[in-house]
Amino acid sequence: MLLERALREAGVPAEHYWIEGVHEPAPTPPDFAYLRARPGGGGWETGVFEQGAYEPVAAHDTEAGACAHLRSLLGV
């Protein structure tokens, strides 16, 4: 995925983000920004994982929109 490469090249630490099916650090970090398929289908979701819970920030109809939002969450 182009997003993962862009984040690596920007120097974003691997444990700061999680991209479903593409970049899933193990062991799972305690908190991170994420991009995943929207639960129940129908698009994508971005948000933060903190204290063992996913906290959605935004829903996206397109993968490109979700990728752009994850970049902004990470300050890239």
C-alpha positions in Angstrom: 0.0 0.0 0.0 1.3 3.4 -0.9 0.2 4.9 2.4 2.4 2.6 4.4 5.4 3.5 2.3 4.7 7.2 2.6 4.4 6.9 6.4 7.7 5.0 6.6 9.5 7.5 4.4 8.1 10.4 6.5 9.7 8.7 9.6 6.5 7.8 11.4 7.3 5.1 13.9 5.7 1.8 13.0 4.0 1.5 16.4 2.1 4.8 15.9 -0.3 3.4 13.3 -2.3 0.3 12.3 -3.6 -0.3 8.8 -6.0 -3.3 8.6 -4.5 -6.1 6.5 -1.4 -4.1 5.6 0.4 -2.9 8.7 -0.6 -4.6 12.0 2.3 -4.3 14.5 2.9 -7.2 16.9 2.7 -7.1 19.7 -0.2 -4.6 19.5 0.9 -1.2 20.8 -1.2 0.3 23.7 -2.4 3.2 21.5 -2.2 4.1 17.9 -4.1 5.8 15.0 -5.8 3.3 12.7 -7.5 2.7 9.3 -9.8 -0.2 8.9 -12.9 -1.3 6.9 -16.0 0.1 8.5 -17.5 -2.6 10.8 -20.6 -3.8 9.0 -19.2 -2.8 5.6 -19.8 0.2 3.5 -16.5 2.1 3.5 -13.6 2.9 5.8 -13.1 4.2 9.3 -10.2 6.1 10.8 -9.7 6.7 14.5 -7.5 6.1 17.5 -7.1 3.0 19.7 -6.6 3.9 23.3 -7.0 1.9 26.5 -8.1 -1.2 24.7 -10.9 0.4 22.7 -11.3 1.6 19.1 -12.5 5.2 19.0 -13.7 6.2 15.5 -13.0 9.7 14.4 -14.4 9.6 10.9 -16.1 7.4 8.3 -15.1 7.5 4.7 -16.7 6.3 1.5 -13.4 6.0 -0.3 -10.1 4.4 0.6 -8.3 7.5 -0.7 -10.2 9.7 1.7 -9.5 7.3 4.6 -5.7 7.3 3.8 -5.6 11.1 3.6 -7.3 11.4 7.0 -5.0 8.9 8.6 -2.0 10.9 7.3 -3.5 14.0 8.9 -4.1 12.2 12.2 -0.4 11.3 12.2 0.7 14.8 11.3 2.1 13.8 7.9 
